[in-house]
Amino acid sequence: MAVLDLEERGPGLFVGSTPSVRQQRIFGGQVAAQALSAASATVAAERAVHSLHSYFLRPGDPQEEIRYEVDDLREGRSFSTRRVVARQTRTGRDVAIFALTADFHAGERAVVEHSLPMPDVPGPDGLPGLSEVVAAHPEAAANLISMGRVVEQRYLADPFDPEPRVPPDTAQRGWFRVAGRLPEDDAVHAAALTFVSDLTLLSAGLARSGGGWGGGTVGASLDHAVWFHRPIRADDWFLYETDSPAAASGRALCFGHIWAADGTHVASVAQEGLLRSLG
């Protein structure tokens, strides 16, 4: 909540804090979640976010504050649209590091309803968590420890497994939930889900080539989109399935689907990322 609870410094201007971490750049899910929190703070509570589309423009510096400027693009009878630009100071210059557009809907009676069924997989109880992953890969997984304090994770397969995934079994799945309890506020849970949605997604682009998380590849998110189908509690277990239908020219397109523990399809995610060899 310290990450999602922004400081309001003026009309449409919010400032977010960054936890002390070992990484040299800010986790992209943090910036996306804070930008959505800033947008939500300018919209009536009865209007829930139904989608966000964003671009990562520059790596975020964890030593610098992030300023979120919210632009009111539309305030209609059913929809509210906000554009958010996240800025930081670089060598005395004010630069944009992230841009997001979020749309909020007042809600209405559904004419049609359908969703993807949740895959038939084991529940989170009894599956290996992040501590077991770190124990099995102490050097490669050392930087995951801090994230494990924020987001509990259970894996159906070892994410460091170097074996390539072969079609049609290329999807990766894991159970996630935000550690602790969040307030009874749908906007907070949507922002928390956005935070988690950036975890493991880009690694789906490597699944077919193999190497696992410990391979000789570095990745960077280029854009990120989330569609919120139904409300969810991000502090309860949810299943996150990711896969990559296409990769070319150094970029991988990755899709994700999220189900609540009761099988309700709550969100869909898309991201394109840059993948480069460390060699």
C-alpha atoms as one frame of an Amber mdcrd trajectory, in Angstrom:
protein
   0.000   0.000   0.000   2.966   2.324   0.475   3.636   1.868  -3.237   0.016
   2.389  -4.344  -0.757   5.267  -1.944   0.395   8.325  -3.908   1.029  11.840
  -2.657  -1.218  14.429  -4.324   0.743  17.632  -4.957  -1.769  19.521  -7.026
  -4.683  19.096  -9.459  -3.858  16.045 -11.556  -0.325  15.759 -10.128   0.708
  12.781  -7.994   4.058  11.497  -6.718   4.913   7.855  -6.093   7.632   6.295
  -3.967   9.893   3.360  -4.805  10.911   0.690  -2.269  14.608   0.167  -1.617
  15.581  -2.660  -3.957  18.772  -4.099  -5.433  17.655  -3.553  -9.024  19.139
  -0.689 -11.003  15.784   0.128 -12.596  12.244   0.294 -11.275   9.990  -2.732
 -11.790   7.634  -1.885 -14.659   4.582  -3.225 -12.849   5.150  -0.666 -10.100
   5.045   2.270 -12.528   1.948   0.891 -14.293   0.169   0.314 -10.980   1.015
   3.796  -9.693  -0.087   5.405 -12.956  -3.421   3.581 -12.747  -3.776   4.675
  -9.103  -3.211   8.276 -10.166  -5.818   8.000 -12.917  -8.328   6.322 -10.570
  -7.932   9.126  -8.033  -9.455  11.561 -10.564 -12.472   9.378 -11.457 -15.710
   8.827  -9.535 -15.529   5.691  -7.364 -18.546   4.113  -9.045 -16.706   3.996
 -12.377 -14.353   1.004 -12.545 -11.370   0.711 -14.866 -12.082  -1.658 -17.742
  -8.836  -1.293 -19.688  -5.427   0.312 -19.725  -2.857   0.651 -22.502   0.654
   1.828 -21.807   4.205   2.278 -23.099   7.487   1.984 -21.214   9.568   4.870
 -22.589  12.691   4.858 -20.402  13.968   2.749 -17.482  12.817   4.144 -14.152
  15.510   5.305 -11.729  14.727   4.003  -8.200  16.710   6.896  -6.678  14.438
   9.552  -8.208  10.809  10.334  -7.371   8.197   9.663 -10.038   5.698  12.396
 -10.898   2.415  11.322 -12.486   0.586  13.958 -14.539  -3.070  13.082 -15.199
  -4.900  14.547 -18.185  -8.715  14.374 -18.283  -9.387  13.296 -21.881 -13.074
  12.458 -21.530 -15.850  12.627 -18.943 -18.910  11.156 -20.669 -22.223   9.745
 -19.512 -20.850   6.185 -19.317 -17.086   6.434 -19.756 -14.197   8.410 -18.278
 -10.795   8.438 -19.992  -7.527   9.565 -18.447  -4.029   9.867 -19.837  -1.111
   9.661 -17.425   2.507  10.562 -18.130   5.114   9.512 -15.556   8.164  11.772
 -15.381  11.532  11.782 -13.650  14.529  14.090 -13.556  17.563  13.012 -15.603
  20.721  15.164 -15.375  18.613  18.221 -14.685  16.061  17.471 -17.408  12.426
  16.476 -16.920  11.788  13.383 -19.079   8.883  10.996 -19.604   9.532   7.392
 -18.561   6.024   5.922 -19.003   2.695   6.803 -20.617  -0.679   5.223 -19.872
  -4.248   5.667 -21.073  -6.968   4.172 -18.865 -10.697   3.983 -19.500 -13.359
   3.703 -16.805 -16.948   2.493 -17.251 -20.042   3.161 -15.196 -21.237  -0.393
 -15.925 -24.472  -1.538 -17.520 -26.644  -4.587 -18.101 -24.771  -7.213 -20.110
 -26.247  -8.195 -23.474 -23.807 -11.079 -23.832 -21.513 -12.800 -21.343 -18.841
 -15.437 -21.925 -15.266 -16.116 -20.825 -12.410 -18.575 -21.092 -12.645 -21.540
 -18.722  -9.852 -21.853 -16.195  -7.324 -24.592 -17.009  -7.606 -27.764 -14.954
  -4.507 -27.385 -12.790  -3.608 -28.062  -9.148  -4.426 -25.348  -6.649  -1.705
 -23.316  -4.916  -1.587 -25.396  -1.729   1.357 -27.754  -1.825   3.008 -26.215
  -4.883   6.590 -24.894  -4.564   6.808 -21.212  -3.725   9.456 -18.602  -4.287
  11.518 -19.750  -1.303  11.855 -23.225  -2.847  12.780 -21.681  -6.204  15.465
 -19.542  -4.557  16.779 -22.557  -2.635  17.080 -24.541  -5.872  18.708 -21.651
  -7.771  20.388 -19.499  -5.077  22.477 -17.352  -7.411  20.134 -16.916 -10.371
  17.062 -16.329  -8.188  18.621 -14.122  -5.509  17.049 -10.928  -6.901  13.550
 -12.455  -6.540  13.598 -12.473  -2.736  12.406  -8.868  -2.321   9.490  -9.407
  -4.726   8.470 -12.497  -2.760   7.778 -10.280   0.257   5.241  -8.323  -1.797
   3.663 -11.019  -3.983   3.259 -14.639  -2.887   3.906 -17.041  -5.765   3.352
 -20.746  -6.420   4.677 -22.440  -9.541   3.351 -25.415 -11.474   6.786 -25.900
 -13.089  10.307 -24.758 -12.296  10.620 -21.332 -13.998  14.379 -21.935 -14.364
  13.848 -25.156 -16.310  16.029 -24.773 -19.443  14.064 -27.234 -21.567  12.140
 -25.585 -24.451   8.343 -25.818 -24.438   6.925 -27.576 -27.480   3.529 -26.712
 -29.070   0.789 -27.170 -28.148   2.039 -27.172 -24.522   3.764 -23.763 -24.475
   1.755 -21.977 -21.782   3.264 -21.199 -18.377   1.080 -21.032 -15.267   1.458
 -19.901 -11.686  -0.622 -18.839  -8.695  -0.171 -15.339  -7.272  -1.577 -13.120
  -4.539  -0.499  -9.869  -2.949   0.917 -10.507   0.505  -1.208  -9.205   3.400
  -4.698  -7.744   3.107  -5.741  -4.826   0.933  -8.552  -2.321   1.597 -12.100
  -2.955   0.369 -11.562  -0.774  -2.686 -11.899  -2.111  -6.237  -9.516   0.572
  -7.557  -6.778  -0.606  -5.180  -7.242  -4.242  -6.225  -7.152  -3.278  -9.926
  -3.883  -1.412  -9.363  -2.440  -4.330  -7.391  -3.432  -6.751 -10.154  -1.719
  -4.454 -12.659   1.424  -4.596 -10.519   1.417  -8.418 -10.550   0.499  -8.688
 -14.242   4.010  -7.594 -15.256   5.559 -10.537 -13.382   6.652 -13.556 -15.496
   4.827 -12.285 -18.616   7.819 -11.535 -20.825   9.441 -14.861 -19.921   6.688
 -16.525 -21.975   8.561 -15.249 -25.028  11.502 -17.499 -24.138   9.530 -20.653
 -23.400   9.777 -22.111 -26.909  13.497 -21.465 -27.255  14.319 -22.735 -23.768
  16.827 -21.482 -21.258  14.353 -20.610 -18.508  14.772 -17.549 -16.337  18.441
 -18.379 -15.878  19.268 -18.259 -19.603  21.604 -15.834 -21.323  18.874 -13.383
 -22.319  17.859  -9.964 -21.003  14.394  -8.531 -21.569  12.650  -5.177 -21.335
   8.932  -4.455 -21.575   7.956  -2.125 -24.414   4.213  -1.835 -23.867   1.573
  -3.316 -21.570  -2.211  -3.608 -21.710  -4.760  -5.004 -19.265  -8.482  -5.604
 -19.761 -10.457  -5.983 -16.538 -13.472  -8.214 -17.147 -14.725  -8.540 -13.584
 -13.668  -7.330 -10.118 -11.064  -9.394  -8.277  -9.401  -9.478  -4.896  -5.690
  -9.289  -5.625  -4.905 -10.479  -2.078  -6.618 -13.833  -2.770  -5.016 -16.520
  -4.921  -5.456 -16.137  -8.678  -4.095 -18.201 -11.569  -1.971 -16.419 -14.185
  -1.429 -18.176 -17.519   1.007 -16.691 -20.047   2.016 -17.637 -23.574   3.674
 -16.073 -26.611   2.092 -16.569 -30.047   4.775 -14.692 -31.995   8.361 -13.458
 -31.729  10.455 -11.721 -34.409  12.977  -8.898 -34.918  14.145  -9.114 -31.316
  10.620  -8.665 -29.909   8.186 -11.155 -28.372   4.430 -10.697 -28.080   3.070
 -12.232 -24.882  -0.525 -12.769 -23.781  -1.858 -13.552 -20.326  -5.158 -14.595
 -18.750  -6.071 -14.350 -15.090  -8.670 -16.390 -13.203  -9.850 -16.072  -9.618
  -9.586 -19.241  -7.532 -13.280 -20.002  -8.160 -12.628 -20.177 -11.919 -13.928
 -16.704 -12.824 -12.021 -15.184 -15.755 -11.220 -11.726 -14.377  -8.608 -10.161
 -16.675  -6.609 -10.483 -19.888  -3.129  -9.054 -20.464  -0.922  -8.323 -23.478
   2.667  -7.158 -23.679   5.405  -6.862 -26.268   8.939  -6.958 -25.002  12.496
  -6.643 -26.245  14.688  -9.751 -25.869  18.469  -9.530 -26.308  21.290 -11.987
 -25.825  23.764 -11.336 -23.019  26.484 -12.923 -25.129
